[in-house]
Amino acid sequence: MAGEKILVVEDHAVNRELVVDLLRIAGYLVSVAGTAEEGIHRAKEEPPDLILMDIDLPGMDGLTATRIVKQAPETAHVTVVALTSHAMKGDAERAMEQAKRILVVDDEPRNRELLEAHLTPLGYQILVAENGKDAFEQVSSHAPDLILLDVMMPGLDGFEVARRLKGDAQTRHIPVVMVTSLREASDRVQALEAGADDFLSKPVDKTELTARVRSLLQVKAYNDHLINYQKELEAEVAKRTEKLQQANEELRREIEERVRAEAAVREAELRYRQLFNAGTDAIFVHSLENDGRPGRFIEVNDEVCRRLGYTREELSAMSPLGIGAPDDLPDAAAITRKLLADGHTLFKTTHVAKDGTRIPVESNVHLFDFKDQQLVLSISRDVSERILLEEQLLQAQKMEAVGRLAGGVAHDFNNLLTIIIGYSEMALDALPSDSPLNKTITE
């Protein structure tokens, strides 16, 4: 792709310059070497993205140089394209891999026949067209590898045909050789501006024709390979881009899922915090020392701070023993044994607030594992009101008992008094009205 570095190793100056020009026009960064040794040195010094290696080099050949490049750690990854003017030694007819198609465009039949007679024995497939319209039809149906184009033709002249061919992305890569009897420099400039790649003067010299055709076909082969390589790279980039997009989409989904999970965790933590701090019972979480003694507080709810008057920072440096009344401390060893045996226990104790207030509590304690550590959850309920109510109930029960006792005594006394009054009334009825005993009995 444009911007990539290509090293051209070619000893033939004309071929090298043609390849370099084509590559630079396409936007590649090109460096050159005339020998295999120089090519190896340049490749190791600054590894390119691609090496075009001529096989038939003087001294060390291109195949040997390719093996050295592929064996070197710093250049083993570099793609090497081997270039040769023949596929097999002694096989001139197959020098261009397969028969190359050459389109001869000329309105003069003799000129077409002459060019065809020169080129057919070399193994080329010759296509002919007698005007510009026929030329475009042949190009569209047969895709030639090279066009020999006469300048002076009726209708569309060679300049216009070349201009249209070079203006079309599908045909601009086909080399065009202007075959002309025009000698003026301005005519050649016009041909170059139209897009011509080379010139042949009439009458055509067979040796010059053969050399230029072979050179341009080799350049076309180089260019075709680069085009195919570019397409392969673009296809690979598209493939990797698609994979990257898929990976990005998977990553996006993972991130969204993680964000949702984190939001759910935060929401759950918020609900936990709200429930943890909304309770009216004091909730403590503390560690457990190796010797069974309760360790420092790890977490407490708001009720603990409100009830005891300590801040969380102060409590984090304390343990349950630090908030217990010295005269009412529970048996820590017994509690630990119970926790380890059953996982929970219940006991009563007295907490002492920061200001010295004594708070009787009932603690429900549970043992649990968290991150390979045993922790203790203690829920302590203030039982001050319960104790007060129990004392009031006991007092009421005592007063009720006294009341029942007093009622029984009064009942027995009333029964005795009724008997006494009855007998007194009977005595008064039996005594004469003037008896001195009447006054005594009445009193």
NORVENNOR-V116599 format. One record per pair of residues at least 6 apart in sequence whose ideal C-beta (glycine too) atoms are under 7 Angstrom apart, sorted by the first residue. I is the first residue (numbers start at 1). J is the second residue. D is the distance in Angstrom with one decimal. If there is no record, write none. Layout:
((I;J;D) (I;J;D))
//
This chain:
((1;230;5.9) (1;233;5.3) (1;234;6.8) (2;26;6.4) (2;27;3.1) (2;28;6.5) (3;27;6.3) (3;29;6.8) (4;28;5.9) (4;29;6.9) (4;49;4.2) (4;50;6.9) (5;29;4.6) (5;48;4.1) (5;49;5.1) (6;23;5.7) (6;28;5.0) (6;30;5.4) (6;48;5.8) (6;49;6.6) (6;50;4.8) (6;52;6.5) (7;31;5.2) (7;33;6.6) (7;39;6.4) (7;42;5.9) (7;43;5.9) (7;48;4.3) (7;51;4.7) (8;16;6.0) (8;19;5.3) (8;20;6.1) (8;30;6.2) (8;32;5.0) (8;52;4.8) (9;33;4.7) (9;36;6.6) (9;39;3.6) (9;51;6.5) (9;52;6.8) (9;53;4.9) (9;54;5.9) (9;62;6.8) (9;65;7.0) (10;16;4.1) (10;19;6.6) (10;54;4.6) (11;34;5.3) (11;35;6.7) (11;54;6.5) (11;57;5.4) (11;58;5.8) (14;215;6.3) (15;215;6.4) (15;218;6.3) (16;32;5.9) (18;215;6.9) (18;219;4.6) (19;52;6.6) (19;219;6.4) (19;222;5.2) (20;30;5.1) (20;32;6.2) (22;219;6.4) (22;222;7.0) (22;223;5.4) (23;30;4.7) (23;226;7.0) (24;30;5.6) (26;226;6.9) (31;42;6.0) (31;48;6.9) (33;39;3.8) (33;42;5.3) (35;57;6.2) (35;58;6.8) (35;59;6.1) (36;57;4.9) (36;59;6.6) (36;60;3.8) (36;61;6.8) (36;62;6.3) (36;64;6.7) (36;65;3.6) (37;60;6.1) (39;53;6.8) (39;65;5.9) (40;65;5.7) (40;68;5.5) (40;69;6.2) (43;51;6.2) (43;69;5.6) (43;75;4.9) (43;78;6.5) (44;72;6.1) (44;74;5.6) (44;75;5.9) (47;74;6.0) (47;75;5.3) (47;78;5.6) (48;78;6.2) (50;79;5.1) (50;81;6.7) (50;229;7.0) (51;69;6.7) (51;78;5.9) (51;80;4.6) (51;81;6.9) (52;81;5.3) (52;83;5.8) (52;222;6.6) (53;62;4.5) (53;65;6.3) (53;66;5.6) (53;80;5.4) (53;81;6.7) (53;82;5.5) (53;83;6.4) (54;62;5.3) (54;83;5.0) (55;61;6.3) (55;62;4.1) (55;63;6.1) (55;82;5.5) (55;83;6.4) (55;84;4.2) (56;84;6.4) (56;85;6.8) (62;82;6.2) (66;80;5.0) (66;82;6.4) (69;75;4.8) (69;78;6.5) (69;80;6.0) (70;76;5.7) (70;80;7.0) (81;225;6.1) (83;222;6.9) (85;95;6.0) (85;218;6.7) (86;92;6.9) (86;95;4.3) (87;94;5.4) (87;95;6.9) (87;97;5.7) (88;94;6.8) (93;123;4.2) (96;217;5.9) (99;123;5.6) (99;124;6.2) (99;125;4.6) (100;124;5.4) (100;125;6.9) (100;145;4.3) (100;146;6.9) (100;217;5.5) (101;125;4.7) (101;127;5.9) (101;142;5.9) (101;144;4.4) (101;145;5.3) (102;119;5.9) (102;124;5.0) (102;126;5.7) (102;127;6.9) (102;144;6.2) (102;145;6.7) (102;146;4.8) (102;148;6.5) (102;213;6.9) (103;127;4.5) (103;129;6.4) (103;135;6.7) (103;138;5.4) (103;139;6.8) (103;144;4.0) (103;147;4.7) (104;112;5.1) (104;115;4.8) (104;116;6.3) (104;126;6.2) (104;128;5.1) (104;148;4.9) (105;129;4.7) (105;135;4.5) (105;147;6.5) (105;148;6.8) (105;149;4.8) (105;150;5.9) (105;161;6.9) (106;112;5.0) (106;150;4.0) (106;179;7.0) (107;130;5.2) (107;131;6.0) (107;150;6.6) (107;153;4.7) (107;154;6.2) (111;150;6.8) (112;128;5.0) (114;204;7.0) (115;148;5.9) (115;204;6.7) (116;126;4.6) (116;128;7.0) (118;206;5.1) (118;209;5.7) (119;126;5.8) (119;213;6.8) (120;126;5.7) (122;210;6.7) (127;138;5.1) (127;142;5.7) (127;144;5.9) (129;135;4.2) (129;138;5.0) (131;153;5.7) (131;154;6.6) (131;155;5.4) (131;156;6.9) (132;153;6.4) (132;155;5.7) (132;156;2.9) (132;160;6.7) (132;161;4.5) (133;155;6.8) (133;156;6.9) (135;161;5.7) (138;144;6.9) (139;171;5.8) (144;174;6.4) (145;217;5.9) (145;220;5.5) (146;174;7.0) (146;175;5.2) (146;177;7.0) (146;213;6.3) (146;216;5.8) (146;217;5.8) (146;220;6.7) (147;174;5.9) (147;176;4.9) (147;177;7.0) (148;177;5.2) (148;179;5.4) (149;158;4.7) (149;161;6.1) (149;162;6.2) (149;176;5.6) (149;177;6.8) (149;178;5.8) (149;179;6.5) (150;158;5.6) (150;179;5.4) (151;157;6.2) (151;158;3.8) (151;159;6.7) (151;178;5.7) (151;180;4.1) (151;182;6.2) (158;178;6.0) (159;190;5.9) (159;191;6.5) (159;194;4.5) (162;176;5.1) (162;194;4.2) (162;195;4.9) (162;196;5.5) (163;194;4.4) (163;195;6.2) (165;171;4.7) (165;172;6.8) (165;174;6.5) (165;176;6.3) (165;195;6.8) (166;172;4.9) (166;195;3.0) (173;223;5.6) (173;227;6.6) (175;197;4.5) (175;216;4.2) (175;219;6.7) (175;220;5.4) (176;195;6.4) (176;196;5.3) (176;197;5.4) (177;197;6.5) (177;198;4.7) (177;199;6.9) (177;200;5.7) (177;212;6.3) (177;216;6.7) (178;191;4.7) (178;196;4.5) (178;199;5.1) (179;200;4.7) (179;202;6.4) (179;204;6.5) (180;187;6.9) (180;199;6.9) (180;201;6.8) (180;202;6.6) (181;201;7.0) (181;202;4.3) (188;199;6.4) (191;199;6.7) (197;216;6.2) (198;212;5.5) (198;216;6.2) (200;208;6.7) (200;209;6.3) (200;212;6.5) (276;283;6.4) (276;301;5.0) (277;301;4.9) (277;302;4.3) (279;301;6.4) (279;303;6.2) (280;303;6.3) (281;303;6.5) (281;379;5.1) (281;380;6.4) (281;381;5.0) (282;303;4.9) (282;304;4.5) (282;307;5.5) (282;380;4.5) (283;300;6.8) (283;301;4.4) (283;304;6.9) (283;379;5.5) (284;297;5.9) (284;300;5.5) (284;304;6.4) (284;320;6.9) (284;378;4.4) (284;380;7.0) (285;298;4.8) (285;299;4.2) (285;375;5.8) (285;377;5.6) (286;294;5.6) (286;295;5.5) (286;296;6.2) (286;297;4.9) (286;298;6.0) (286;319;6.3) (286;320;6.3) (286;376;5.4) (287;295;3.2) (287;296;6.2) (287;298;6.2) (287;375;6.1) (288;294;6.6) (288;295;5.8) (288;374;5.1) (288;375;7.0) (288;376;5.7) (289;295;4.9) (292;332;6.9) (292;333;5.8) (292;336;3.9) (293;332;5.7) (294;319;5.1) (294;320;4.5) (294;321;6.4) (294;332;6.3) (294;376;6.6) (295;319;6.0) (296;316;6.5) (296;317;6.7) (296;318;6.7) (296;319;5.3) (297;315;4.9) (297;316;5.9) (297;318;6.1) (297;319;6.8) (298;375;6.7) (300;312;6.3) (300;315;5.4) (304;315;6.8) (305;311;6.4) (305;312;6.4) (307;353;6.8) (307;359;6.6) (307;382;6.9) (308;323;6.1) (308;351;6.6) (308;353;4.7) (308;354;6.0) (309;353;5.0) (309;354;3.7) (309;355;5.8) (310;354;5.4) (321;329;6.9) (323;351;5.1) (323;352;6.2) (324;349;5.9) (324;350;6.8) (324;351;6.5) (324;352;6.9) (325;350;3.9) (325;352;5.1) (325;358;6.0) (328;349;5.7) (328;350;4.1) (330;347;5.3) (330;349;4.9) (335;345;5.8) (335;347;6.4) (335;365;6.9) (338;345;4.1) (339;345;5.8) (339;365;6.5) (339;367;4.4) (339;376;6.9) (340;367;7.0) (343;366;6.6) (343;367;5.1) (344;365;6.4) (344;366;4.6) (344;367;6.9) (345;365;5.3) (346;364;5.4) (347;363;5.8) (348;362;5.2) (349;361;6.1) (349;363;6.4) (350;358;5.5) (350;359;6.7) (350;360;5.3) (351;359;4.6) (351;361;5.4) (351;380;7.0) (352;358;5.9) (353;359;6.3) (359;382;5.7) (359;384;6.5) (360;383;5.2) (360;384;5.8) (360;387;5.9) (361;380;4.2) (361;381;6.2) (361;382;5.9) (361;383;6.2) (362;381;5.1) (362;383;5.1) (363;378;5.3) (363;380;4.6) (364;379;4.7) (365;376;6.1) (365;378;4.8) (366;377;4.7) (367;374;6.3) (367;376;5.9) (368;375;5.9) (368;377;6.3) (424;441;5.3) (427;441;5.6) (428;438;6.2) (428;441;5.6) (431;437;5.6) (431;438;5.7))
//
